[in-house]
Amino acid sequence: MTSMTLDPPLTNPLSPAAELVAGVDTHKNTHHVAILDLVGRPVADREFRADGRGYAQVITFLHAHGNVVRVGVEGTGSYGAGLSRALNAAGLTVVEVARQDRQARRRRGKSDPLDAHQAAVAVLAGTDTAIPKSGEGAVESMRILLAERRSAAKARAQVMNQIHALLITAPEMVRQAFRALSGQRLVNTLAKTRPGTIASADPDIVARQTLRRFAVRHLTMQAEIDLIEQQLELLVRQVNPTLLSLSGVGPVTAATLLVAAGDNPERLGTRASFAALAGVAPIPASSGQRTRHRLSRGGNRHANAALHRVVLLRMRHREPRTMAYFERRRAEQLTDRDIMRCLKRHIANEIYAALLNPATDNPVGRELRARRQAIGIPISVLAATLDVPYQRLRRLEIGVRADPELEHLATIALNEINPPLNA
């Protein structure tokens, strides 16, 4: 299904080699495409279905009108995702266009042709545009898995809240039976109960049956989360194992940061771009003679939360660089909250470097780690024995950085250790 709007007559006909730009207003069922020349004059616009056949018609439509050098697409991460992939596959340059602000919509009006035209104008002017994520490869798989994990984690937390709420109002005999239990012990105990399946009007029996079903649901959600995290770890090791060598970064955190950057992290040209994307870049709020910045409330909040978890883990495990930074900034009269915000920016810079320079997986390091654990030697003891930094040995063991010299020294040290010293 396509529909053509009336194209205004052109005062200067275009030559076949004329360069053009296009804008697309995307929706669930239809996409509206507008084409402009390089001075902003309308060339053509048309509506297409939002499916594979419609994408092919869009590409044909663009090629039929000349050399389209850039296509601005609204919502490349939602309704425009499929079209963006099709345009990229056809060799067209796609840029993401931000939606107009409300003031501009009130002033100019709103319709699909107007929105598509405005998207093309934004491409032409280079305002409110960005390089979109490619939406292909292992990082896209991580995005799907993370969305599933968030749903499962939310359901697990909701079930746990329901268990506690029911135990508060349950009959006294039920409350007394499980009063001393909490957390995972409570869930495991409830799942092992056998209240029967016979329908009953007794609140005691119904409460026990409901509690058992809640516990089984909780265990099911936990099993799903464990499976998802295993898949995420495999994908992270495949795409960028360097992230896992950073202190405080686990599979879920690494996957979250990879998804924020996309399959093409090089689209983020500077460390500042990644910091702004993660919401850890302060926003200027100066006026007159007063110079100040305010906290960024925008950006990818999942990435921001991931950076916050990294800071908390480094503080909990008293990572030397983190604690030294805390002491230095406390001496400068900064509050702990302000110090954590500064740390998140520094960690964002560290993450950005790892995103652009992924290392290849090194299975030799993991074999070395398995040998050390089989003997029973803590990694800190082995690092002290070899007189090397703990992080250097950890990076080798995780398998994200080849270090032949350290590998040789560690192998010799493990061979010299007597197994009875395990105790």
Rosetta blueprint (number, residue, H / E / L):
1 M L
2 T L
3 S E
4 M E
5 T L
6 L L
7 D L
8 P L
9 P L
10 L L
11 T L
12 N L
13 P L
14 L L
15 S L
16 P L
17 A L
18 A L
19 E E
20 L E
21 V E
22 A E
23 G E
24 V E
25 D E
26 T E
27 H L
28 K L
29 N L
30 T E
31 H E
32 H E
33 V E
34 A E
35 I E
36 L E
37 D E
38 L L
39 V L
40 G L
41 R L
42 P E
43 V E
44 A E
45 D E
46 R E
47 E E
48 F E
49 R E
50 A L
51 D L
52 G H
53 R H
54 G H
55 Y H
56 A H
57 Q H
58 V H
59 I H
60 T H
61 F H
62 L H
63 H H
64 A H
65 H L
66 G L
67 N E
68 V E
69 V E
70 R E
71 V E
72 G E
73 V E
74 E E
75 G L
76 T L
77 G L
78 S L
79 Y L
80 G L
81 A H
82 G H
83 L H
84 S H
85 R H
86 A H
87 L H
88 N H
89 A H
90 A L
91 G L
92 L L
93 T L
94 V E
95 V E
96 E E
97 V E
98 A L
99 R L
100 Q L
101 D L
102 R H
103 Q H
104 A H
105 R H
106 R H
107 R H
108 R H
109 G L
110 K L
111 S L
112 D H
113 P H
114 L H
115 D H
116 A H
117 H H
118 Q H
119 A H
120 A H
121 V H
122 A H
123 V H
124 L H
125 A H
126 G L
127 T L
128 D L
129 T E
130 A E
131 I L
132 P L
133 K L
134 S L
135 G L
136 E L
137 G L
138 A H
139 V H
140 E H
141 S H
142 M H
143 R H
144 I H
145 L H
146 L H
147 A H
148 E H
149 R H
150 R H
151 S H
152 A H
153 A H
154 K H
155 A H
156 R H
157 A H
158 Q H
159 V H
160 M H
161 N H
162 Q H
163 I H
164 H H
165 A H
166 L H
167 L H
168 I H
169 T H
170 A L
171 P L
172 E H
173 M H
174 V H
175 R H
176 Q H
177 A H
178 F H
179 R L
180 A L
181 L L
182 S L
183 G H
184 Q H
185 R H
186 L H
187 V H
188 N H
189 T H
190 L H
191 A H
192 K H
193 T L
194 R L
195 P L
196 G L
197 T L
198 I L
199 A L
200 S L
201 A L
202 D L
203 P H
204 D H
205 I H
206 V H
207 A H
208 R H
209 Q H
210 T H
211 L H
212 R H
213 R H
214 F H
215 A H
216 V H
217 R H
218 H H
219 L H
220 T H
221 M H
222 Q H
223 A H
224 E H
225 I H
226 D H
227 L H
228 I H
229 E H
230 Q H
231 Q H
232 L H
233 E H
234 L H
235 L H
236 V H
237 R H
238 Q H
239 V H
240 N L
241 P L
242 T H
243 L H
244 L H
245 S H
246 L L
247 S L
248 G L
249 V L
250 G L
251 P H
252 V H
253 T H
254 A H
255 A H
256 T H
257 L H
258 L H
259 V H
260 A H
261 A H
262 G L
263 D L
264 N L
265 P H
266 E H
267 R H
268 L L
269 G L
270 T L
271 R H
272 A H
273 S H
274 F H
275 A H
276 A H
277 L H
278 A L
279 G L
280 V L
281 A L
282 P L
283 I E
284 P E
285 A L
286 S L
287 S E
288 G L
289 Q L
290 R E
291 T L
292 R L
293 H E
294 R E
295 L L
296 S L
297 R L
298 G L
299 G L
300 N L
301 R H
302 H H
303 A H
304 N H
305 A H
306 A H
307 L H
308 H H
309 R H
310 V H
311 V H
312 L H
313 L H
314 R H
315 M H
316 R H
317 H L
318 R L
319 E L
320 P H
321 R H
322 T H
323 M H
324 A H
325 Y H
326 F H
327 E H
328 R H
329 R H
330 R H
331 A H
332 E L
333 Q L
334 L L
335 T L
336 D H
337 R H
338 D H
339 I H
340 M H
341 R H
342 C H
343 L H
344 K H
345 R H
346 H H
347 I H
348 A H
349 N H
350 E H
351 I H
352 Y H
353 A H
354 A H
355 L H
356 L H
357 N L
358 P L
359 A L
360 T L
361 D L
362 N L
363 P H
364 V H
365 G H
366 R H
367 E H
368 L H
369 R H
370 A H
371 R H
372 R H
373 Q H
374 A H
375 I H
376 G L
377 I L
378 P L
379 I H
380 S H
381 V H
382 L H
383 A H
384 A H
385 T H
386 L H
387 D L
388 V L
389 P L
390 Y H
391 Q H
392 R H
393 L H
394 R H
395 R H
396 L H
397 E H
398 I H
399 G L
400 V L
401 R L
402 A L
403 D L
404 P H
405 E H
406 L H
407 E H
408 H H
409 L H
410 A H
411 T H
412 I H
413 A H
414 L H
415 N H
416 E H
417 I L
418 N L
419 P H
420 P H
421 L H
422 N H
423 A L
